[in-house]
């Protein structure tokens, strides 16, 4: 039942307070009617003692406490959904912005969503090919996984997100694959880059975009991930599509949370962020996965920029607890003009072992992955040693490892923005790198694989 009030009693940033409210509920959609007849939308944050706290998505500028009416719609914030949403572009509040006309809804769903019953979850076990060697070969993405990308200001994480959105696919299946892309607090230039790049590559035809610009109201950023995840749930669990969700930048989302918490005069937690930020992020991340008996799946790659490149900052720290690993974008590799500048050593995909091997990628994948990690770690140590002692102090084996580390960064990690490598190409390049080392150093690879794939380059065996 729709009820209307004229009892606005306080305005604090994006929050308004109304008295004398007979009945409303958390998450309920609210319409704010200004004296000129224009309408702004909001959402109930808290309701108690006949008082309601409402966050306004379009901002609180020009609100007049005496002449503004508040209408409680009796329903949650919803999104209109149909198969026609694929290929469309929406605002941060779920409104079409691509001149494609309104969505004729087959169904509407609350953006709050429902948590997946843990008993109904199916274990992630199928490889997703991103076409990027540093991910596919060493930090493999598995269908149904949550794998964030940790980056820093000025690093090419948006390019990486675009490349993954263009190239990602499930191998060996005829099942449909879609990307739901949420841009949170991005500039107009970045937004235009996302749209044009996906359109030019044809990937927009299998994508759904939600764009919240830096010039849009900050409060709107809180809704973007929930519109994205609700859309992904519809595509995955009702249309049986494998969905990859990319959210950038989660840091902007958390800043919006902090602003709302400050407006509500809540007691701040670490660095001023609300104490419930962990559960708030979990309510987004945990909506991805696989469900038993459902063909579709949701795989999530949120991107967050670490303030001051600090991985102990609350945002990456809490995200690391909720998700199954992380991909680190390195400033030092970026300074060497290596793209994508993924530092594979601190990066981790906790489910990688579940998505590789025979009939998934290749039978030698696990051995090659372990050996590449070990050799690159040793090569980095040798590079640091050479800086201190000089190359003359290195043994012949040390020199092999130093050569390996340099080649690994330039030829394995480094690849073009439009270079889409198959898993077979990634594995072959991995063996080219391992062939720089003497075969006797390949202690983590089975002899049968060495005999089949190792290419001698005059090294001592």
PECORHU-V663748 format. One record per residue. N is the residue number from 0. RES is the residue in one letter. PHI is phi in whole degrees, -180 to 180 (NA if undefined). PSI is psi in whole degrees, 0 to 359 (* if undefined). Layout:
BEGIN
n = <N N>
res = <RES RES>
phi = <PHI PHI>
psi = <PSI PSI>
END
This chain:
BEGIN
n = <0 1 2 3 4 5 6 7 8 9 10 11 12 13 14 15 16 17 18 19 20 21 22 23 24 25 26 27 28 29 30 31 32 33 34 35 36 37 38 39 40 41 42 43 44 45 46 47 48 49 50 51 52 53 54 55 56 57 58 59 60 61 62 63 64 65 66 67 68 69 70 71 72 73 74 75 76 77 78 79 80 81 82 83 84 85 86 87 88 89 90 91 92 93 94 95 96 97 98 99 100 101 102 103 104 105 106 107 108 109 110 111 112 113 114 115 116 117 118 119 120 121 122 123 124 125 126 127 128 129 130 131 132 133 134 135 136 137 138 139 140 141 142 143 144 145 146 147 148 149 150 151 152 153 154 155 156 157 158 159 160 161 162 163 164 165 166 167 168 169 170 171 172 173 174 175 176 177 178 179 180 181 182 183 184 185 186 187 188 189 190 191 192 193 194 195 196 197 198 199 200 201 202 203 204 205 206 207 208 209 210 211 212 213 214 215 216 217 218 219 220 221 222 223 224 225 226 227 228 229 230 231 232 233 234 235 236 237 238 239 240 241 242 243 244 245 246 247 248 249 250 251 252 253 254 255 256 257 258 259 260 261 262 263 264 265 266 267 268 269 270 271 272 273 274 275 276 277 278 279 280 281 282 283 284 285 286 287 288 289 290 291 292 293 294 295 296 297 298 299 300 301 302 303 304 305 306 307 308 309 310 311 312 313 314 315 316 317 318 319 320 321 322 323 324 325 326 327 328 329 330 331 332 333 334 335 336 337 338 339 340 341 342 343 344 345 346 347 348 349 350 351 352 353 354 355 356 357 358 359 360 361 362 363 364 365 366 367 368 369 370 371 372 373 374 375 376 377 378 379 380 381 382 383 384 385 386 387 388 389 390 391 392 393 394 395 396 397 398 399 400 401 402 403 404 405 406 407 408 409 410 411 412 413 414 415 416 417 418 419 420 421 422 423 424 425 426 427 428 429 430 431 432 433 434 435 436 437 438 439 440 441 442 443 444 445 446 447 448 449 450 451 452 453 454 455 456 457 458 459 460>
res = <X X X X X X X X X X X X X X X X X X X X X X X X X X X X X X X X X X X X X X X X X X X X X X X X X X X X X X X X X X X X X X X X X X X X X X X X X X X X X X X X X X X X X X X X X X X X X X X X X X X X X X X X X X X X X X X X X X X X X X X X X X X X X X X X X X X X X X X X X X X X X X X X X X X X X X X X X X X X X X X X X X X X X X X X X X X X X X X X X X X X X X X X X X X X X X X X X X X X X X X X X X X X X X X X X X X X X X X X X X X X X X X X X X X X X X X X X X X X X X X X X X X X X X X X X X X X X X X X X X X X X X X X X X X X X X X X X X X X X X X X X X X X X X X X X X X X X X X X X X X X X X X X X X X X X X X X X X X X X X X X X X X X X X X X X X X X X X X X X X X X X X X X X X X X X X X X X X X X X X X X X X X X X X X X X X X X X X X X X X X X X X X X X X X X X X X X X X X X X X X X X X X X X X X X X X X X X X X X X X X X X X X X X X X X X X X X X X X X X X X X X X X X X X X X X X X X X X X X X X X X X>
phi = <NA -83 -123 -124 -131 -131 -124 -63 -123 -160 -133 -139 62 -86 -109 -121 -124 -124 -100 69 -82 -72 -158 -159 -137 -59 81 -70 -74 -124 -113 -102 -103 -80 -56 -82 95 -70 -122 -116 -104 -151 -142 -73 -92 -157 -140 -162 51 60 -128 -123 -100 -126 -95 -101 -74 -92 91 -110 -63 69 -75 -114 -63 -84 -116 -94 -102 -121 -114 -94 -82 80 -139 -75 -66 -126 -126 -82 -131 -163 -58 -73 -71 -68 91 -105 -123 -125 -77 -67 -111 80 -96 -60 -128 -111 58 -94 86 -70 -84 -87 -76 -87 -157 -125 -135 -68 -76 -71 68 -124 -65 -76 -60 -55 -68 -86 -69 -104 -75 -62 -154 -120 -70 -112 -90 -93 81 -113 -60 -64 -94 -62 -82 -120 -135 -60 -88 -116 -62 99 -90 -110 -130 -76 -111 -96 -133 -142 -60 86 -91 -83 -70 -68 -62 -63 -61 -64 -63 -64 -61 -71 -101 -62 -160 -97 -82 68 -133 -96 -64 -72 -132 -139 -119 -111 -113 -115 -104 -115 67 -90 -77 -62 -63 -65 -60 -64 -63 -58 -65 -67 -65 -69 -68 -65 -85 85 -71 -63 -67 -117 -122 -126 -113 -120 -118 -116 -82 -61 -83 -75 -56 -58 -63 -64 -65 -69 -84 -57 -59 -77 -64 -63 -69 -66 -63 -62 -63 -64 -64 -77 -99 -115 -108 59 -105 -80 -117 -108 -101 -121 -120 -143 -122 -62 -61 -64 -63 -67 -65 -67 -59 -64 -66 -66 -62 -67 -65 -85 60 -80 -70 -73 -101 -59 53 87 -77 -65 -65 -92 -62 -60 -68 -67 -64 -62 -66 -92 -60 -76 -83 -98 140 -123 -120 -58 87 -108 -75 -77 -155 -125 -114 -120 -126 -75 -113 -136 -95 -80 -57 59 56 -96 -74 -91 -59 -54 -68 -66 -62 -70 -62 -63 -72 -87 -94 -107 119 -166 -109 -96 -94 -98 -71 -68 -68 -62 -66 -88 64 -97 -128 -74 -79 -87 -87 -75 -69 -80 -72 -159 -117 -68 -107 -60 -65 -82 -114 -125 113 -59 71 -118 -124 -154 -64 -94 -60 -61 -62 -64 -58 -63 -70 -64 -57 -64 -70 -69 -61 -65 -63 -64 -63 -66 -60 -66 -65 -66 -65 -82 -100 91 -65 -65 -87 -86 -79 -57 -67 -58 -65 -61 -68 -66 -64 -61 -60 -67 -68 -60 -68 -80 -117 -95 -70 -73 -157 -75 -62 -107 -91 -106 -89 -73 -64 -66 -63 -61 -65 -65 -65 -59 -69 -60 -68 -67 -71 -70 -90 -61 -60 -65 -86 -87 -79 -103 -118 -65 -58 -64 -75 -61 -64 -83 -116 -68 -114 -64 -119 82 -77 -73 -102>
psi = <129 127 144 138 160 51 33 126 350 148 126 100 234 8 137 155 133 137 164 26 120 317 128 169 159 135 2 141 133 140 128 117 114 163 330 1 349 153 133 150 151 182 138 122 326 141 116 152 45 23 139 134 126 131 133 125 325 10 165 14 142 11 136 119 334 329 7 131 148 122 121 118 343 10 157 170 127 163 139 132 142 166 340 354 340 130 3 161 131 160 177 349 18 16 135 135 18 18 25 5 168 158 126 106 134 334 159 143 146 138 350 332 178 138 147 129 122 326 333 351 141 144 133 131 7 135 135 124 119 346 5 118 319 337 306 319 325 334 63 135 132 143 123 3 158 108 95 158 119 121 191 166 134 356 157 49 330 321 318 317 317 317 318 317 322 320 341 140 155 126 152 17 151 4 150 148 136 158 130 116 121 117 121 114 35 162 165 322 316 318 315 323 316 309 311 320 316 323 315 326 351 356 341 334 341 19 157 125 136 121 120 114 158 334 349 161 137 322 333 336 335 333 336 307 328 325 318 311 326 319 316 319 320 313 319 311 351 331 2 41 140 123 133 122 128 123 124 122 127 333 319 324 314 327 323 321 317 321 318 318 321 321 330 359 40 155 122 154 216 128 29 354 151 149 340 14 325 308 330 314 320 326 342 304 320 0 359 163 195 148 134 133 354 135 324 171 161 121 134 133 83 144 131 140 124 119 129 24 30 107 350 0 147 325 304 327 310 323 322 328 328 325 176 59 192 149 123 127 124 131 325 321 323 323 337 7 34 128 136 138 60 121 107 339 310 348 155 132 107 344 9 323 338 344 11 169 188 138 0 304 276 152 336 5 309 316 314 317 310 320 321 316 309 318 321 321 316 320 321 320 318 321 317 322 321 327 323 313 342 153 336 339 357 147 165 322 320 318 325 316 324 319 320 312 319 315 324 315 320 331 334 304 314 130 166 158 330 15 113 100 132 164 329 318 318 316 319 320 323 318 326 320 317 334 350 331 154 144 332 342 351 67 349 9 136 147 323 326 323 314 327 322 339 133 108 135 34 10 156 135 *>
END
